[in-house]
Amino acid sequence: MIIESFVILALIAAIFNTDLTGFGQFMICRPIFCAPIFGFLTGNIVEGLWMGMIVELLWINAVPLGSYLPPDICAISILATVWVNKFFPGLESASCTALLLAIPFGYACRNIDYFGRKINVKIMYWIEDGISKEQYKRINIGIGLGLVLFIVKFFIFYLAAIPLGGFIFDLVYLNIPNFAVTGFKRAWFLFPILGFGSTLYAFWQFRKQRWMGR
């Protein structure tokens, strides 16, 4: 199954991203799930599975807690998978390049989420004002409006990021010198080792904090 329309891909990606902090917590936003899905939608599920596995390992402890928002790993894995499958399918060096290029977009998506939270705070105040006036319908309206805004902001982000990042990715990769291409190809197979080390470190830090708290 191959979806060529950026609009459809952006809409599906926005729904997946909403699960992160907006609605559900069904974990469909985790890279190990969303990247293979987008690999399937763009023609190479194996690429998506590999990409999702690497991103999941590297940022396994990247969980939003309270006001803290890590880089959006859902966006990183989705964008990298789509770019590779659209422009250079099957090339390990291209996969590594796409992943590195997607990281700044992950931080940009996080900043957009910060802006969305500010809007949600205003909606919350509007709901509280309505409750004080016994206008209880504002509760359902506010929840629905907040969810719609979540989807819209991510849809706009992906609608811009997929073609823009794809253009940058295409331009950058075609101008990478041969020695760097060889290095990226080797690095792609070393990333799982780095990710496994990152996972062990995260678990060690967790155990250390529990031990110190006793």
C-alpha positions as CSV (number, residue, x, y, z in Angstrom):
1,M,0.0,0.0,0.0
2,I,1.5,3.3,-1.1
3,I,-0.1,6.7,-0.3
4,E,1.3,9.5,-2.5
5,S,-0.8,12.3,-1.1
6,F,1.0,14.4,1.5
7,V,-2.4,15.7,2.8
8,I,-3.5,12.1,3.7
9,L,-0.2,11.3,5.3
10,A,-0.2,14.5,7.3
11,L,-3.7,13.9,8.6
12,I,-2.9,10.3,9.7
13,A,0.4,11.5,11.3
14,A,-1.5,14.3,13.2
15,I,-3.9,11.7,14.6
16,F,-1.0,9.5,15.8
17,N,0.7,12.6,17.3
18,T,-2.4,13.6,19.2
19,D,-2.1,10.4,21.3
20,L,1.1,11.7,22.8
21,T,-0.4,14.4,25.1
22,G,-3.8,15.2,23.6
23,F,-6.1,12.2,23.8
24,G,-6.1,8.5,24.5
25,Q,-2.6,7.4,25.6
26,F,-3.0,4.3,23.5
27,M,0.7,4.4,22.8
28,I,0.2,4.5,19.0
29,C,2.5,7.5,19.1
30,R,5.5,5.4,20.1
31,P,8.1,5.0,17.2
32,I,8.0,1.2,17.4
33,F,4.4,1.3,16.4
34,C,3.9,4.4,14.2
35,A,7.1,4.1,12.1
36,P,6.2,0.6,10.7
37,I,2.6,1.8,10.0
38,F,4.0,4.7,7.9
39,G,6.5,2.3,6.4
40,F,3.6,0.2,5.2
41,L,1.7,3.3,4.0
42,T,4.7,4.5,2.0
43,G,5.8,1.1,0.6
44,N,8.4,-0.4,2.9
45,I,7.3,-1.7,6.2
46,V,10.8,-3.1,7.0
47,E,12.3,0.4,6.8
48,G,9.7,1.7,9.1
49,L,10.3,-1.2,11.6
50,W,14.0,-0.6,11.6
51,M,13.6,3.2,12.0
52,G,11.1,2.8,14.8
53,M,13.3,0.4,16.6
54,I,16.3,2.7,16.5
55,V,14.3,5.8,17.6
56,E,12.6,3.9,20.3
57,L,15.9,2.6,21.8
58,L,17.6,6.0,21.5
59,W,14.8,7.9,23.2
60,I,13.2,5.2,25.3
61,N,13.1,7.6,28.3
62,A,11.7,10.5,26.3
63,V,8.3,10.7,28.1
64,P,6.4,14.0,28.6
65,L,6.0,14.6,32.3
66,G,4.1,17.7,33.5
67,S,5.4,20.8,31.7
68,Y,8.4,18.9,30.4
69,L,8.3,18.0,26.7
70,P,11.1,16.0,25.1
71,P,11.8,16.2,21.4
72,D,8.8,14.7,19.5
73,I,10.0,11.2,18.7
74,C,6.8,10.4,17.0
75,A,7.5,13.1,14.5
76,I,11.1,12.1,14.1
77,S,10.3,8.5,13.3
78,I,7.4,9.3,11.0
79,L,9.2,12.0,9.0
80,A,12.4,10.0,8.6
81,T,10.4,6.9,7.4
82,V,8.4,8.9,4.9
83,W,11.4,10.7,3.5
84,V,13.4,7.6,3.0
85,N,10.6,5.6,1.3
86,K,9.6,8.5,-0.9
87,F,13.1,9.5,-2.1
88,F,15.8,6.8,-1.5
89,P,14.1,3.5,-0.5
90,G,16.4,0.7,0.6
91,L,19.6,2.8,1.1
92,E,21.0,2.5,4.6
93,S,23.0,5.7,4.3
94,A,19.9,7.6,3.3
95,S,18.1,6.2,6.3
96,C,20.8,7.5,8.6
97,T,20.7,10.9,6.9
98,A,16.9,11.1,7.2
99,L,17.0,10.3,10.9
100,L,19.6,13.0,11.6
101,L,17.7,15.5,9.6
102,A,14.4,14.6,11.3
103,I,15.8,15.4,14.8
104,P,15.5,19.3,14.4
105,F,12.0,18.8,13.1
106,G,11.3,16.8,16.3
107,Y,12.3,19.8,18.4
108,A,10.3,22.1,16.2
109,C,7.2,19.9,16.7
110,R,7.8,20.1,20.5
111,N,7.8,23.9,20.4
112,I,4.6,23.9,18.5
113,D,3.1,21.7,21.2
114,Y,4.2,24.3,23.8
115,F,2.3,26.9,21.9
116,G,-0.8,24.6,21.8
117,R,-0.6,24.2,25.5
118,K,-0.9,27.9,26.0
119,I,-4.0,27.9,23.9
120,N,-5.4,25.1,26.0
121,V,-4.8,27.1,29.2
122,K,-7.0,29.9,27.7
123,I,-9.7,27.3,26.9
124,M,-9.4,26.0,30.5
125,Y,-10.0,29.5,31.9
126,W,-13.0,30.0,29.6
127,I,-14.4,26.7,30.9
128,E,-13.8,27.7,34.5
129,D,-15.6,31.0,33.9
130,G,-18.5,29.2,32.4
131,I,-18.8,26.8,35.4
132,S,-18.9,29.8,37.8
133,K,-21.8,31.1,35.7
134,E,-23.4,27.6,35.6
135,Q,-22.8,27.3,31.9
136,Y,-21.8,23.6,32.0
137,K,-22.0,23.1,28.3
138,R,-18.7,24.8,28.1
139,I,-17.0,21.7,29.5
140,N,-17.9,19.5,26.5
141,I,-17.3,22.3,24.0
142,G,-13.9,23.1,25.6
143,I,-12.8,19.4,25.5
144,G,-13.8,19.0,21.9
145,L,-12.2,22.3,20.9
146,G,-9.0,21.4,22.5
147,L,-8.9,18.1,20.7
148,V,-9.6,19.7,17.3
149,L,-6.9,22.2,17.9
150,F,-4.4,19.4,18.8
151,I,-5.1,17.7,15.5
152,V,-5.1,20.9,13.4
153,K,-1.7,22.1,14.7
154,F,-0.1,18.8,14.0
155,F,-1.7,18.5,10.6
156,I,-0.3,21.9,9.6
157,F,3.1,20.9,10.9
158,Y,3.2,17.7,9.0
159,L,1.7,19.2,5.9
160,A,4.7,21.7,5.8
161,A,7.4,19.3,7.2
162,I,6.9,16.4,4.9
163,P,7.5,18.2,1.6
164,L,9.9,20.8,3.0
165,G,12.0,18.3,4.8
166,G,11.8,16.0,1.8
167,F,13.2,18.7,-0.4
168,I,16.0,19.4,2.1
169,F,16.8,15.7,2.5
170,D,16.9,15.2,-1.3
171,L,19.2,18.2,-1.7
172,V,21.5,17.3,1.2
173,Y,21.8,13.6,0.4
174,L,22.7,14.1,-3.2
175,N,25.6,16.3,-2.2
176,I,27.1,14.2,0.5
177,P,30.6,13.0,-0.4
178,N,31.2,9.3,-0.9
179,F,33.3,8.8,2.2
180,A,30.4,10.3,4.3
181,V,27.9,8.0,2.5
182,T,30.0,5.0,3.5
183,G,30.2,6.2,7.1
184,F,26.4,6.8,7.3
185,K,25.8,3.3,5.9
186,R,28.0,1.7,8.6
187,A,26.5,4.0,11.3
188,W,23.0,2.8,10.4
189,F,23.9,-0.7,11.6
190,L,25.7,0.7,14.7
191,F,22.7,2.7,15.9
192,P,21.0,-0.3,17.5
193,I,24.1,-0.8,19.7
194,L,24.0,2.9,20.7
195,G,20.3,2.6,21.4
196,F,20.8,-0.5,23.5
197,G,23.4,1.3,25.5
198,S,21.1,4.2,25.9
199,T,18.3,1.9,27.1
200,L,20.6,0.2,29.7
201,Y,21.7,3.6,30.9
202,A,18.1,4.7,31.4
203,F,17.3,1.6,33.4
204,W,20.4,2.0,35.4
205,Q,19.6,5.6,36.3
206,F,16.1,4.5,37.3
207,R,17.4,1.7,39.5
208,K,19.9,4.1,41.0
209,Q,17.3,6.7,41.9
210,R,15.1,4.0,43.5
211,W,18.1,2.7,45.5
212,M,19.0,6.3,46.7
213,G,15.3,6.9,47.6
214,R,15.3,4.0,50.1
